[in-house]
């Protein structure tokens, strides 16, 4: 089973400042402030999304700074097939009704997710 990268998550301390920076860097203009969520904001790119995620009270240097998220069209066999590659399954969750997220550690201990939506 193969999975395309759907987004890269960057954990940030100051959502407004970082959204302003990355939206201007990527798109050449600042996104509308009403589109910025205090916990999660996605900046559209050509190909994958850059998602800015609040550190939830942690200092940004204490949080994992970048997390890869892969897309899957079905949740069937995600855990077993990914563990066969050497990953360790951590948990699954539904942050919103239409999305299922499976969290793993790669062989070196880096967290990544596979999302079904």
Biopython code that builds the backbone (N, CA, C, O; Angstrom):
import numpy as np
from Bio.PDB.StructureBuilder import StructureBuilder

atoms = [
    (1, "UNK", "N", (0.849, -1.175, 0.000)),
    (1, "UNK", "CA", (0.000, 0.000, 0.000)),
    (1, "UNK", "C", (0.896, 1.241, 0.000)),
    (1, "UNK", "O", (1.788, 1.349, 0.841)),
    (2, "UNK", "N", (0.677, 2.168, -0.916)),
    (2, "UNK", "CA", (1.454, 3.397, -0.971)),
    (2, "UNK", "C", (0.586, 4.566, -0.532)),
    (2, "UNK", "O", (-0.640, 4.508, -0.627)),
    (3, "UNK", "N", (1.221, 5.621, -0.054)),
    (3, "UNK", "CA", (0.498, 6.787, 0.456)),
    (3, "UNK", "C", (1.193, 8.062, -0.008)),
    (3, "UNK", "O", (2.405, 8.204, 0.152)),
    (4, "UNK", "N", (0.434, 8.984, -0.578)),
    (4, "UNK", "CA", (0.968, 10.281, -1.000)),
    (4, "UNK", "C", (1.043, 11.211, 0.211)),
    (4, "UNK", "O", (0.209, 11.129, 1.113)),
    (5, "UNK", "N", (2.048, 12.098, 0.229)),
    (5, "UNK", "CA", (2.114, 13.114, 1.292)),
    (5, "UNK", "C", (1.004, 14.121, 1.023)),
    (5, "UNK", "O", (0.902, 14.658, -0.080)),
    (6, "UNK", "N", (0.171, 14.377, 2.034)),
    (6, "UNK", "CA", (-0.923, 15.337, 1.865)),
    (6, "UNK", "C", (-0.650, 16.659, 2.580)),
    (6, "UNK", "O", (-1.186, 17.697, 2.191)),
    (7, "UNK", "N", (0.176, 16.626, 3.616)),
    (7, "UNK", "CA", (0.514, 17.888, 4.298)),
    (7, "UNK", "C", (1.757, 17.695, 5.148)),
    (7, "UNK", "O", (2.102, 16.580, 5.537)),
    (8, "UNK", "N", (2.412, 18.797, 5.425)),
    (8, "UNK", "CA", (3.512, 18.852, 6.381)),
    (8, "UNK", "C", (3.030, 19.758, 7.500)),
    (8, "UNK", "O", (2.552, 20.864, 7.248)),
    (9, "UNK", "N", (3.154, 19.290, 8.738)),
    (9, "UNK", "CA", (2.710, 20.075, 9.889)),
    (9, "UNK", "C", (3.915, 20.702, 10.555)),
    (9, "UNK", "O", (4.900, 20.020, 10.841)),
    (10, "UNK", "N", (3.843, 21.996, 10.804)),
    (10, "UNK", "CA", (4.873, 22.724, 11.522)),
    (10, "UNK", "C", (4.248, 23.227, 12.817)),
    (10, "UNK", "O", (3.255, 23.955, 12.786)),
    (11, "UNK", "N", (4.820, 22.846, 13.950)),
    (11, "UNK", "CA", (4.321, 23.285, 15.249)),
    (11, "UNK", "C", (4.875, 24.673, 15.560)),
    (11, "UNK", "O", (6.081, 24.904, 15.475)),
    (12, "UNK", "N", (3.976, 25.596, 15.923)),
    (12, "UNK", "CA", (4.350, 26.992, 16.122)),
    (12, "UNK", "C", (3.816, 27.519, 17.449)),
    (12, "UNK", "O", (2.842, 26.998, 17.993)),
    (13, "UNK", "N", (4.465, 28.555, 17.956)),
    (13, "UNK", "CA", (4.017, 29.201, 19.194)),
    (13, "UNK", "C", (3.093, 30.386, 18.913)),
    (13, "UNK", "O", (2.142, 30.616, 19.660)),
    (14, "UNK", "N", (3.362, 31.137, 17.846)),
    (14, "UNK", "CA", (2.586, 32.332, 17.530)),
    (14, "UNK", "C", (1.881, 32.116, 16.194)),
    (14, "UNK", "O", (2.451, 32.370, 15.133)),
    (15, "UNK", "N", (0.638, 31.645, 16.255)),
    (15, "UNK", "CA", (-0.101, 31.271, 15.051)),
    (15, "UNK", "C", (-0.250, 32.433, 14.073)),
    (15, "UNK", "O", (-0.014, 32.263, 12.877)),
    (16, "UNK", "N", (-0.636, 33.602, 14.557)),
    (16, "UNK", "CA", (-0.855, 34.739, 13.656)),
    (16, "UNK", "C", (0.425, 35.159, 12.947)),
    (16, "UNK", "O", (0.419, 35.385, 11.738)),
    (17, "UNK", "N", (1.505, 35.262, 13.682)),
    (17, "UNK", "CA", (2.771, 35.691, 13.074)),
    (17, "UNK", "C", (3.280, 34.671, 12.063)),
    (17, "UNK", "O", (3.744, 35.042, 10.985)),
    (18, "UNK", "N", (3.194, 33.383, 12.406)),
    (18, "UNK", "CA", (3.706, 32.352, 11.509)),
    (18, "UNK", "C", (2.803, 32.179, 10.284)),
    (18, "UNK", "O", (3.295, 31.910, 9.188)),
    (19, "UNK", "N", (1.489, 32.331, 10.463)),
    (19, "UNK", "CA", (0.592, 32.269, 9.316)),
    (19, "UNK", "C", (0.871, 33.420, 8.364)),
    (19, "UNK", "O", (0.900, 33.236, 7.147)),
    (20, "UNK", "N", (1.072, 34.588, 8.915)),
    (20, "UNK", "CA", (1.410, 35.746, 8.086)),
    (20, "UNK", "C", (2.699, 35.499, 7.307)),
    (20, "UNK", "O", (2.759, 35.748, 6.102)),
    (21, "UNK", "N", (3.730, 35.009, 7.994)),
    (21, "UNK", "CA", (5.017, 34.753, 7.354)),
    (21, "UNK", "C", (4.893, 33.733, 6.225)),
    (21, "UNK", "O", (5.310, 34.003, 5.099)),
    (22, "UNK", "N", (4.323, 32.563, 6.519)),
    (22, "UNK", "CA", (4.282, 31.493, 5.519)),
    (22, "UNK", "C", (3.312, 31.779, 4.380)),
    (22, "UNK", "O", (3.579, 31.396, 3.241)),
    (23, "UNK", "N", (2.189, 32.445, 4.661)),
    (23, "UNK", "CA", (1.274, 32.756, 3.558)),
    (23, "UNK", "C", (1.911, 33.759, 2.604)),
    (23, "UNK", "O", (1.718, 33.662, 1.392)),
    (24, "UNK", "N", (2.667, 34.722, 3.133)),
    (24, "UNK", "CA", (3.366, 35.673, 2.261)),
    (24, "UNK", "C", (4.507, 35.005, 1.516)),
    (24, "UNK", "O", (4.744, 35.314, 0.348)),
    (25, "UNK", "N", (5.219, 34.095, 2.170)),
    (25, "UNK", "CA", (6.323, 33.378, 1.536)),
    (25, "UNK", "C", (5.821, 32.471, 0.413)),
    (25, "UNK", "O", (6.401, 32.446, -0.672)),
    (26, "UNK", "N", (4.753, 31.733, 0.669)),
    (26, "UNK", "CA", (4.257, 30.742, -0.286)),
    (26, "UNK", "C", (3.389, 31.373, -1.372)),
    (26, "UNK", "O", (3.557, 31.072, -2.553)),
    (27, "UNK", "N", (2.469, 32.240, -0.981)),
    (27, "UNK", "CA", (1.485, 32.773, -1.921)),
    (27, "UNK", "C", (1.745, 34.206, -2.353)),
    (27, "UNK", "O", (1.119, 34.685, -3.299)),
    (28, "UNK", "N", (2.655, 34.901, -1.681)),
    (28, "UNK", "CA", (2.938, 36.282, -2.042)),
    (28, "UNK", "C", (1.990, 37.284, -1.424)),
    (28, "UNK", "O", (2.108, 38.481, -1.688)),
    (29, "UNK", "N", (1.053, 36.831, -0.609)),
    (29, "UNK", "CA", (0.127, 37.733, 0.070)),
    (29, "UNK", "C", (-0.292, 37.097, 1.386)),
    (29, "UNK", "O", (-0.167, 35.888, 1.582)),
    (30, "UNK", "N", (-0.790, 37.935, 2.277)),
    (30, "UNK", "CA", (-1.222, 37.448, 3.586)),
    (30, "UNK", "C", (-2.652, 36.946, 3.497)),
    (30, "UNK", "O", (-3.498, 37.592, 2.878)),
    (31, "UNK", "N", (-2.936, 35.791, 4.115)),
    (31, "UNK", "CA", (-4.304, 35.291, 4.073)),
    (31, "UNK", "C", (-5.170, 36.099, 5.031)),
    (31, "UNK", "O", (-4.674, 36.703, 5.982)),
    (32, "UNK", "N", (-6.455, 36.099, 4.767)),
    (32, "UNK", "CA", (-7.427, 36.819, 5.572)),
    (32, "UNK", "C", (-7.346, 36.343, 7.022)),
    (32, "UNK", "O", (-7.386, 35.141, 7.284)),
    (33, "UNK", "N", (-7.232, 37.271, 7.953)),
    (33, "UNK", "CA", (-7.097, 36.920, 9.372)),
    (33, "UNK", "C", (-8.275, 36.103, 9.890)),
    (33, "UNK", "O", (-8.114, 35.348, 10.849)),
    (34, "UNK", "N", (-9.464, 36.233, 9.282)),
    (34, "UNK", "CA", (-10.616, 35.471, 9.763)),
    (34, "UNK", "C", (-10.493, 33.996, 9.389)),
    (34, "UNK", "O", (-11.252, 33.175, 9.904)),
    (35, "UNK", "N", (-9.551, 33.633, 8.499)),
    (35, "UNK", "CA", (-9.331, 32.242, 8.139)),
    (35, "UNK", "C", (-8.332, 31.557, 9.069)),
    (35, "UNK", "O", (-8.087, 30.358, 8.941)),
    (36, "UNK", "N", (-7.756, 32.311, 10.002)),
    (36, "UNK", "CA", (-6.755, 31.765, 10.912)),
    (36, "UNK", "C", (-7.449, 31.225, 12.156)),
    (36, "UNK", "O", (-8.191, 31.939, 12.830)),
    (37, "UNK", "N", (-7.198, 29.963, 12.446)),
    (37, "UNK", "CA", (-7.723, 29.314, 13.631)),
    (37, "UNK", "C", (-6.608, 29.322, 14.676)),
    (37, "UNK", "O", (-5.437, 29.195, 14.317)),
    (38, "UNK", "N", (-6.936, 29.465, 15.935)),
    (38, "UNK", "CA", (-5.895, 29.540, 16.966)),
    (38, "UNK", "C", (-5.135, 28.229, 17.147)),
    (38, "UNK", "O", (-4.035, 28.228, 17.700)),
    (39, "UNK", "N", (-5.706, 27.108, 16.691)),
    (39, "UNK", "CA", (-5.047, 25.806, 16.850)),
    (39, "UNK", "C", (-4.497, 25.244, 15.549)),
    (39, "UNK", "O", (-3.515, 24.503, 15.572)),
    (40, "UNK", "N", (-5.107, 25.577, 14.412)),
    (40, "UNK", "CA", (-4.761, 24.924, 13.144)),
    (40, "UNK", "C", (-5.061, 25.856, 11.982)),
    (40, "UNK", "O", (-6.175, 26.370, 11.875)),
    (41, "UNK", "N", (-4.100, 26.079, 11.126)),
    (41, "UNK", "CA", (-4.309, 26.858, 9.911)),
    (41, "UNK", "C", (-3.532, 26.204, 8.785)),
    (41, "UNK", "O", (-2.367, 25.850, 8.963)),
    (42, "UNK", "N", (-4.158, 26.037, 7.629)),
    (42, "UNK", "CA", (-3.468, 25.478, 6.478)),
    (42, "UNK", "C", (-3.198, 26.561, 5.454)),
    (42, "UNK", "O", (-4.078, 27.359, 5.129)),
    (43, "UNK", "N", (-1.964, 26.582, 4.944)),
    (43, "UNK", "CA", (-1.571, 27.489, 3.885)),
    (43, "UNK", "C", (-1.484, 26.655, 2.614)),
    (43, "UNK", "O", (-0.701, 25.709, 2.538)),
    (44, "UNK", "N", (-2.284, 27.005, 1.625)),
    (44, "UNK", "CA", (-2.316, 26.234, 0.383)),
    (44, "UNK", "C", (-1.041, 26.442, -0.423)),
    (44, "UNK", "O", (-0.544, 27.559, -0.564)),
    (45, "UNK", "N", (-0.532, 25.348, -0.941)),
    (45, "UNK", "CA", (0.651, 25.378, -1.793)),
    (45, "UNK", "C", (0.306, 24.633, -3.068)),
    (45, "UNK", "O", (-0.822, 24.166, -3.230)),
    (46, "UNK", "N", (1.243, 24.520, -3.951)),
    (46, "UNK", "CA", (1.034, 23.753, -5.171)),
    (46, "UNK", "C", (1.485, 22.325, -4.908)),
    (46, "UNK", "O", (2.667, 22.011, -5.052)),
    (47, "UNK", "N", (0.565, 21.470, -4.528)),
    (47, "UNK", "CA", (0.899, 20.079, -4.266)),
    (47, "UNK", "C", (0.438, 19.623, -2.906)),
    (47, "UNK", "O", (-0.548, 18.892, -2.808)),
    (48, "UNK", "N", (1.128, 20.035, -1.842)),
    (48, "UNK", "CA", (0.750, 19.624, -0.494)),
    (48, "UNK", "C", (0.448, 20.861, 0.340)),
    (48, "UNK", "O", (0.825, 21.973, -0.028)),
    (49, "UNK", "N", (-0.223, 20.667, 1.449)),
    (49, "UNK", "CA", (-0.566, 21.782, 2.326)),
    (49, "UNK", "C", (0.482, 21.931, 3.421)),
    (49, "UNK", "O", (1.008, 20.937, 3.923)),
    (50, "UNK", "N", (0.783, 23.165, 3.789)),
    (50, "UNK", "CA", (1.587, 23.447, 4.974)),
    (50, "UNK", "C", (0.596, 23.772, 6.070)),
    (50, "UNK", "O", (-0.092, 24.791, 6.007)),
    (51, "UNK", "N", (0.517, 22.913, 7.076)),
    (51, "UNK", "CA", (-0.413, 23.108, 8.183)),
    (51, "UNK", "C", (0.359, 23.640, 9.382)),
    (51, "UNK", "O", (1.340, 23.034, 9.813)),
    (52, "UNK", "N", (-0.080, 24.765, 9.915)),
    (52, "UNK", "CA", (0.516, 25.326, 11.121)),
    (52, "UNK", "C", (-0.341, 24.880, 12.290)),
    (52, "UNK", "O", (-1.557, 25.067, 12.281)),
    (53, "UNK", "N", (0.290, 24.291, 13.299)),
    (53, "UNK", "CA", (-0.421, 23.695, 14.436)),
    (53, "UNK", "C", (0.113, 24.326, 15.710)),
    (53, "UNK", "O", (1.324, 24.363, 15.926)),
    (54, "UNK", "N", (-0.786, 24.825, 16.558)),
    (54, "UNK", "CA", (-0.381, 25.421, 17.828)),
    (54, "UNK", "C", (0.258, 24.361, 18.724)),
    (54, "UNK", "O", (-0.129, 23.193, 18.689)),
    (55, "UNK", "N", (1.231, 24.775, 19.520)),
    (55, "UNK", "CA", (1.963, 23.850, 20.393)),
    (55, "UNK", "C", (1.208, 23.491, 21.656)),
    (55, "UNK", "O", (1.729, 22.736, 22.477)),
    (56, "UNK", "N", (0.004, 23.999, 21.842)),
    (56, "UNK", "CA", (-0.831, 23.659, 22.999)),
    (56, "UNK", "C", (-0.123, 23.851, 24.329)),
    (56, "UNK", "O", (-0.080, 22.937, 25.154)),
    (57, "UNK", "N", (0.430, 25.035, 24.538)),
    (57, "UNK", "CA", (1.050, 25.356, 25.807)),
    (57, "UNK", "C", (2.502, 24.944, 25.930)),
    (57, "UNK", "O", (3.192, 25.405, 26.839)),
    (58, "UNK", "N", (2.985, 24.090, 25.043)),
    (58, "UNK", "CA", (4.397, 23.710, 25.068)),
    (58, "UNK", "C", (5.218, 24.797, 24.410)),
    (58, "UNK", "O", (4.743, 25.483, 23.505)),
    (59, "UNK", "N", (6.420, 24.950, 24.853)),
    (59, "UNK", "CA", (7.342, 25.809, 24.130)),
    (59, "UNK", "C", (7.636, 25.123, 22.813)),
    (59, "UNK", "O", (7.784, 23.901, 22.773)),
    (60, "UNK", "N", (7.724, 25.888, 21.733)),
    (60, "UNK", "CA", (7.871, 25.275, 20.418)),
    (60, "UNK", "C", (9.112, 24.410, 20.318)),
    (60, "UNK", "O", (9.116, 23.436, 19.565)),
    (61, "UNK", "N", (10.178, 24.739, 21.063)),
    (61, "UNK", "CA", (11.383, 23.909, 21.001)),
    (61, "UNK", "C", (11.199, 22.565, 21.697)),
    (61, "UNK", "O", (11.995, 21.651, 21.479)),
    (62, "UNK", "N", (10.152, 22.421, 22.542)),
    (62, "UNK", "CA", (9.875, 21.153, 23.201)),
    (62, "UNK", "C", (9.022, 20.239, 22.332)),
    (62, "UNK", "O", (9.018, 19.024, 22.530)),
    (63, "UNK", "N", (8.303, 20.807, 21.377)),
    (63, "UNK", "CA", (7.433, 20.023, 20.498)),
    (63, "UNK", "C", (8.234, 19.508, 19.308)),
    (63, "UNK", "O", (9.234, 20.103, 18.906)),
    (64, "UNK", "N", (7.775, 18.392, 18.757)),
    (64, "UNK", "CA", (8.358, 17.940, 17.502)),
    (64, "UNK", "C", (8.050, 19.029, 16.493)),
    (64, "UNK", "O", (6.890, 19.418, 16.352)),
    (65, "UNK", "N", (9.034, 19.523, 15.797)),
    (65, "UNK", "CA", (8.855, 20.698, 14.948)),
    (65, "UNK", "C", (8.137, 20.413, 13.632)),
    (65, "UNK", "O", (7.335, 21.235, 13.188)),
    (66, "UNK", "N", (8.398, 19.282, 13.003)),
    (66, "UNK", "CA", (7.769, 18.966, 11.726)),
    (66, "UNK", "C", (7.218, 17.553, 11.789)),
    (66, "UNK", "O", (7.847, 16.648, 12.337)),
    (67, "UNK", "N", (6.040, 17.380, 11.223)),
    (67, "UNK", "CA", (5.414, 16.066, 11.186)),
    (67, "UNK", "C", (4.892, 15.830, 9.774)),
    (67, "UNK", "O", (4.205, 16.682, 9.210)),
    (68, "UNK", "N", (5.217, 14.680, 9.211)),
    (68, "UNK", "CA", (4.716, 14.324, 7.892)),
    (68, "UNK", "C", (3.369, 13.637, 8.029)),
    (68, "UNK", "O", (3.173, 12.811, 8.920)),
    (69, "UNK", "N", (2.442, 13.981, 7.144)),
    (69, "UNK", "CA", (1.129, 13.348, 7.101)),
    (69, "UNK", "C", (0.909, 12.811, 5.696)),
    (69, "UNK", "O", (1.092, 13.524, 4.709)),
    (70, "UNK", "N", (0.518, 11.560, 5.619)),
    (70, "UNK", "CA", (0.288, 10.904, 4.347)),
    (70, "UNK", "C", (-1.203, 10.684, 4.155)),
    (70, "UNK", "O", (-1.955, 10.593, 5.125)),
    (71, "UNK", "N", (-1.623, 10.600, 2.908)),
    (71, "UNK", "CA", (-3.022, 10.393, 2.569)),
    (71, "UNK", "C", (-3.263, 8.937, 2.201)),
    (71, "UNK", "O", (-2.435, 8.311, 1.538)),
    (72, "UNK", "N", (-4.400, 8.400, 2.634)),
    (72, "UNK", "CA", (-4.843, 7.073, 2.217)),
    (72, "UNK", "C", (-6.322, 7.157, 1.877)),
    (72, "UNK", "O", (-7.075, 7.876, 2.533)),
    (73, "UNK", "N", (-6.734, 6.430, 0.861)),
    (73, "UNK", "CA", (-8.142, 6.470, 0.458)),
    (73, "UNK", "C", (-9.006, 5.544, 1.307)),
    (73, "UNK", "O", (-10.230, 5.674, 1.325)),
    (74, "UNK", "N", (-8.367, 4.608, 2.012)),
    (74, "UNK", "CA", (-9.108, 3.647, 2.833)),
    (74, "UNK", "C", (-8.298, 3.316, 4.085)),
    (74, "UNK", "O", (-7.068, 3.304, 4.057)),
    (75, "UNK", "N", (-9.000, 3.050, 5.173)),
    (75, "UNK", "CA", (-8.307, 2.696, 6.414)),
    (75, "UNK", "C", (-8.006, 1.201, 6.506)),
    (75, "UNK", "O", (-7.358, 0.751, 7.451)),
    (76, "UNK", "N", (-8.474, 0.444, 5.532)),
    (76, "UNK", "CA", (-8.276, -1.003, 5.537)),
    (76, "UNK", "C", (-6.789, -1.347, 5.488)),
    (76, "UNK", "O", (-6.077, -0.918, 4.581)),
    (77, "UNK", "N", (-6.332, -2.111, 6.452)),
    (77, "UNK", "CA", (-4.958, -2.624, 6.508)),
    (77, "UNK", "C", (-3.876, -1.563, 6.752)),
    (77, "UNK", "O", (-2.690, -1.867, 6.619)),
    (78, "UNK", "N", (-4.253, -0.334, 7.103)),
    (78, "UNK", "CA", (-3.231, 0.707, 7.310)),
    (78, "UNK", "C", (-2.270, 0.306, 8.416)),
    (78, "UNK", "O", (-1.056, 0.388, 8.231)),
    (79, "UNK", "N", (-2.781, -0.124, 9.554)),
    (79, "UNK", "CA", (-1.911, -0.426, 10.702)),
    (79, "UNK", "C", (-0.988, -1.592, 10.371)),
    (79, "UNK", "O", (0.227, -1.480, 10.533)),
    (80, "UNK", "N", (-1.539, -2.693, 9.918)),
    (80, "UNK", "CA", (-0.730, -3.886, 9.644)),
    (80, "UNK", "C", (0.306, -3.634, 8.554)),
    (80, "UNK", "O", (1.468, -4.010, 8.704)),
    (81, "UNK", "N", (-0.107, -3.003, 7.461)),
    (81, "UNK", "CA", (0.835, -2.794, 6.354)),
    (81, "UNK", "C", (1.945, -1.815, 6.731)),
    (81, "UNK", "O", (3.081, -1.966, 6.281)),
    (82, "UNK", "N", (1.631, -0.823, 7.545)),
    (82, "UNK", "CA", (2.636, 0.160, 7.954)),
    (82, "UNK", "C", (3.582, -0.444, 8.990)),
    (82, "UNK", "O", (4.780, -0.160, 8.967)),
    (83, "UNK", "N", (3.067, -1.264, 9.890)),
    (83, "UNK", "CA", (3.933, -1.946, 10.859)),
    (83, "UNK", "C", (4.879, -2.929, 10.164)),
    (83, "UNK", "O", (6.017, -3.102, 10.599)),
    (84, "UNK", "N", (4.423, -3.564, 9.100)),
    (84, "UNK", "CA", (5.307, -4.470, 8.353)),
    (84, "UNK", "C", (6.507, -3.739, 7.763)),
    (84, "UNK", "O", (7.549, -4.349, 7.520)),
    (85, "UNK", "N", (6.367, -2.446, 7.534)),
    (85, "UNK", "CA", (7.480, -1.644, 7.011)),
    (85, "UNK", "C", (8.472, -1.248, 8.101)),
    (85, "UNK", "O", (9.549, -0.734, 7.800)),
    (86, "UNK", "N", (8.116, -1.483, 9.375)),
    (86, "UNK", "CA", (9.001, -1.162, 10.481)),
    (86, "UNK", "C", (8.520, -0.044, 11.376)),
    (86, "UNK", "O", (9.217, 0.337, 12.316)),
    (87, "UNK", "N", (7.332, 0.497, 11.102)),
    (87, "UNK", "CA", (6.778, 1.560, 11.934)),
    (87, "UNK", "C", (6.094, 0.954, 13.157)),
    (87, "UNK", "O", (5.743, -0.226, 13.174)),
    (88, "UNK", "N", (5.914, 1.790, 14.176)),
    (88, "UNK", "CA", (5.193, 1.373, 15.384)),
    (88, "UNK", "C", (3.911, 2.190, 15.484)),
    (88, "UNK", "O", (3.955, 3.420, 15.487)),
    (89, "UNK", "N", (2.777, 1.513, 15.564)),
    (89, "UNK", "CA", (1.477, 2.171, 15.688)),
    (89, "UNK", "C", (1.340, 2.795, 17.071)),
    (89, "UNK", "O", (1.644, 2.158, 18.080)),
    (90, "UNK", "N", (0.876, 4.055, 17.113)),
    (90, "UNK", "CA", (0.651, 4.742, 18.386)),
    (90, "UNK", "C", (-0.831, 4.808, 18.737)),
    (90, "UNK", "O", (-1.241, 4.364, 19.809)),
    (91, "UNK", "N", (-1.638, 5.368, 17.825)),
    (91, "UNK", "CA", (-3.059, 5.538, 18.115)),
    (91, "UNK", "C", (-3.798, 5.944, 16.844)),
    (91, "UNK", "O", (-3.197, 6.268, 15.820)),
    (92, "UNK", "N", (-5.128, 5.912, 16.952)),
    (92, "UNK", "CA", (-5.961, 6.448, 15.874)),
    (92, "UNK", "C", (-6.982, 7.375, 16.507)),
    (92, "UNK", "O", (-7.320, 7.246, 17.684)),
    (93, "UNK", "N", (-7.468, 8.315, 15.703)),
    (93, "UNK", "CA", (-8.415, 9.304, 16.215)),
    (93, "UNK", "C", (-9.217, 9.887, 15.062)),
    (93, "UNK", "O", (-8.853, 9.745, 13.895)),
    (94, "UNK", "N", (-10.303, 10.538, 15.410)),
    (94, "UNK", "CA", (-11.149, 11.242, 14.450)),
    (94, "UNK", "C", (-11.259, 12.700, 14.887)),
    (94, "UNK", "O", (-12.188, 13.054, 15.614)),
    (95, "UNK", "N", (-10.315, 13.561, 14.450)),
    (95, "UNK", "CA", (-10.374, 14.962, 14.889)),
    (95, "UNK", "C", (-11.623, 15.689, 14.401)),
    (95, "UNK", "O", (-12.118, 16.601, 15.063)),
    (96, "UNK", "N", (-12.125, 15.282, 13.245)),
    (96, "UNK", "CA", (-13.424, 15.739, 12.752)),
    (96, "UNK", "C", (-14.112, 14.534, 12.134)),
    (96, "UNK", "O", (-13.472, 13.523, 11.843)),
    (97, "UNK", "N", (-15.402, 14.644, 11.938)),
    (97, "UNK", "CA", (-16.208, 13.498, 11.519)),
    (97, "UNK", "C", (-15.728, 12.839, 10.229)),
    (97, "UNK", "O", (-15.832, 11.620, 10.092)),
    (98, "UNK", "N", (-15.216, 13.600, 9.302)),
    (98, "UNK", "CA", (-14.860, 13.074, 7.983)),
    (98, "UNK", "C", (-13.399, 12.664, 7.846)),
    (98, "UNK", "O", (-12.964, 12.296, 6.755)),
    (99, "UNK", "N", (-12.640, 12.720, 8.929)),
    (99, "UNK", "CA", (-11.205, 12.412, 8.875)),
    (99, "UNK", "C", (-10.844, 11.382, 9.944)),
    (99, "UNK", "O", (-11.235, 11.514, 11.104)),
    (100, "UNK", "N", (-10.102, 10.365, 9.544)),
    (100, "UNK", "CA", (-9.562, 9.390, 10.488)),
    (100, "UNK", "C", (-8.038, 9.486, 10.400)),
    (100, "UNK", "O", (-7.476, 9.437, 9.306)),
    (101, "UNK", "N", (-7.375, 9.621, 11.540)),
    (101, "UNK", "CA", (-5.922, 9.804, 11.591)),
    (101, "UNK", "C", (-5.297, 8.634, 12.341)),
    (101, "UNK", "O", (-5.740, 8.266, 13.428)),
    (102, "UNK", "N", (-4.254, 8.055, 11.735)),
    (102, "UNK", "CA", (-3.496, 6.968, 12.344)),
    (102, "UNK", "C", (-2.088, 7.491, 12.610)),
    (102, "UNK", "O", (-1.390, 7.893, 11.679)),
    (103, "UNK", "N", (-1.666, 7.489, 13.875)),
    (103, "UNK", "CA", (-0.344, 8.000, 14.253)),
    (103, "UNK", "C", (0.635, 6.851, 14.445)),
    (103, "UNK", "O", (0.296, 5.815, 15.018)),
    (104, "UNK", "N", (1.861, 7.051, 13.955)),
    (104, "UNK", "CA", (2.916, 6.045, 14.006)),
    (104, "UNK", "C", (4.242, 6.691, 14.382)),
    (104, "UNK", "O", (4.386, 7.913, 14.341)),
    (105, "UNK", "N", (5.202, 5.861, 14.744)),
    (105, "UNK", "CA", (6.604, 6.258, 14.853)),
    (105, "UNK", "C", (7.364, 5.514, 13.768)),
    (105, "UNK", "O", (7.148, 4.321, 13.556)),
    (106, "UNK", "N", (8.261, 6.228, 13.075)),
    (106, "UNK", "CA", (9.106, 5.549, 12.097)),
    (106, "UNK", "C", (10.220, 4.810, 12.842)),
    (106, "UNK", "O", (10.319, 4.946, 14.061)),
    (107, "UNK", "N", (11.059, 4.034, 12.155)),
    (107, "UNK", "CA", (12.095, 3.260, 12.840)),
    (107, "UNK", "C", (13.072, 4.093, 13.680)),
    (107, "UNK", "O", (13.711, 3.550, 14.581)),
    (108, "UNK", "N", (13.202, 5.400, 13.406)),
    (108, "UNK", "CA", (14.082, 6.255, 14.208)),
    (108, "UNK", "C", (13.331, 7.039, 15.278)),
    (108, "UNK", "O", (13.936, 7.846, 15.983)),
    (109, "UNK", "N", (12.020, 6.816, 15.412)),
    (109, "UNK", "CA", (11.251, 7.475, 16.461)),
    (109, "UNK", "C", (10.575, 8.771, 16.066)),
    (109, "UNK", "O", (10.043, 9.471, 16.928)),
    (110, "UNK", "N", (10.581, 9.115, 14.772)),
    (110, "UNK", "CA", (9.898, 10.321, 14.304)),
    (110, "UNK", "C", (8.420, 10.017, 14.102)),
    (110, "UNK", "O", (8.061, 9.022, 13.472)),
    (111, "UNK", "N", (7.567, 10.886, 14.643)),
    (111, "UNK", "CA", (6.127, 10.677, 14.505)),
    (111, "UNK", "C", (5.647, 11.075, 13.119)),
    (111, "UNK", "O", (6.085, 12.083, 12.564)),
    (112, "UNK", "N", (4.750, 10.281, 12.570)),
    (112, "UNK", "CA", (4.077, 10.640, 11.318)),
    (112, "UNK", "C", (2.650, 10.113, 11.372)),
    (112, "UNK", "O", (2.321, 9.271, 12.207)),
    (113, "UNK", "N", (1.819, 10.608, 10.489)),
    (113, "UNK", "CA", (0.410, 10.207, 10.456)),
    (113, "UNK", "C", (-0.001, 9.784, 9.059)),
    (113, "UNK", "O", (0.563, 10.236, 8.062)),
    (114, "UNK", "N", (-0.988, 8.914, 9.007)),
    (114, "UNK", "CA", (-1.673, 8.584, 7.763)),
    (114, "UNK", "C", (-3.123, 8.974, 7.970)),
    (114, "UNK", "O", (-3.765, 8.530, 8.921)),
    (115, "UNK", "N", (-3.643, 9.815, 7.066)),
    (115, "UNK", "CA", (-4.994, 10.339, 7.197)),
    (115, "UNK", "C", (-5.893, 9.782, 6.112)),
    (115, "UNK", "O", (-5.501, 9.700, 4.948)),
    (116, "UNK", "N", (-7.100, 9.400, 6.497)),
    (116, "UNK", "CA", (-8.107, 8.933, 5.569)),
    (116, "UNK", "C", (-9.209, 9.985, 5.568)),
    (116, "UNK", "O", (-9.802, 10.280, 6.605)),
    (117, "UNK", "N", (-9.473, 10.544, 4.397)),
    (117, "UNK", "CA", (-10.572, 11.533, 4.277)),
    (117, "UNK", "C", (-11.180, 11.500, 2.914)),
    (117, "UNK", "O", (-12.109, 12.256, 2.634)),
]
sb = StructureBuilder()
sb.init_structure("model")
sb.init_model(0)
sb.init_chain("A")
sb.init_seg("    ")
for serial, (resi, resn, name, xyz) in enumerate(atoms, 1):
    if name == "N":
        sb.init_residue(resn, " ", resi, " ")
    sb.init_atom(name, np.array(xyz, "f"), 0.0, 1.0, " ", f" {name:<3s}", serial, name[0])
structure = sb.get_structure()
